Amino acid sequence: MDRLVWLGLGLLWSSVAFAQPPGGASDAEEGTAAEGAEAPTDAERDAEGRRLFVAGAEAFTGGHYEVALASFQAAYELTGRAALLYNIGLAHDRLRHDEEALEHFRAYIDQVENPPHREEVEARIQALEQAISERRQREEELTSARAAAEAEAERARREAAEREAAAGSAGQGEEEEASYWWIGLVAGGVAAVALAVTLGFVLRDDGADYDQSDFGGVTFTLGGQ
């Protein structure tokens, strides 16, 4: 397809004359001249456009597609020649800018009357349309797969948190059950103390000869030592 870059040269500059810009161009030129700078003539714009086109074609042939694209775009902005849309599309195509290439190829077909290589451009348009469609489908599938993976990961995290919470609750229950024997022992000790104190009072009332030191020892033992 590289040879087609050069096919546009004769088409682009088959005539030197440019159409005059729509109303107000002469006033703008007079205003510019009044400021001491002359507006470029049609011939000068044509010569600069040709130079930019040739520079772009050489860069394209050398594989410097970014440089070629910039040159073709500058030539198009300067001259407004629709045939340059084809070259801009080619540069975008080589850079794998599929949407941009498709846009410029379509514009080229629409704006250039009886383009010399319409069939090849239309075939490329179809190929780009298919490539873009397939890429978007892959992107959608990837997005769906990523969303499913994230949902599965979130489910796994939630289940793990629930299991951890359940295990914590079970452990707390066991600790509470284990603490009941200690509470029972303390309660039993308190009851024993109360019983011993009561017994002490009873025994004390029965006679003054009761040995209080023995009672104290029994109470201390029931306290857990």
Summary of the structure (lengths in Angstrom):
residues: 225
radius of gyration: 47.8
end to end distance: 101.9
largest distance: 143.7
contacts: 565
relative contact order: 0.06
helix: 80%
strand: 0%
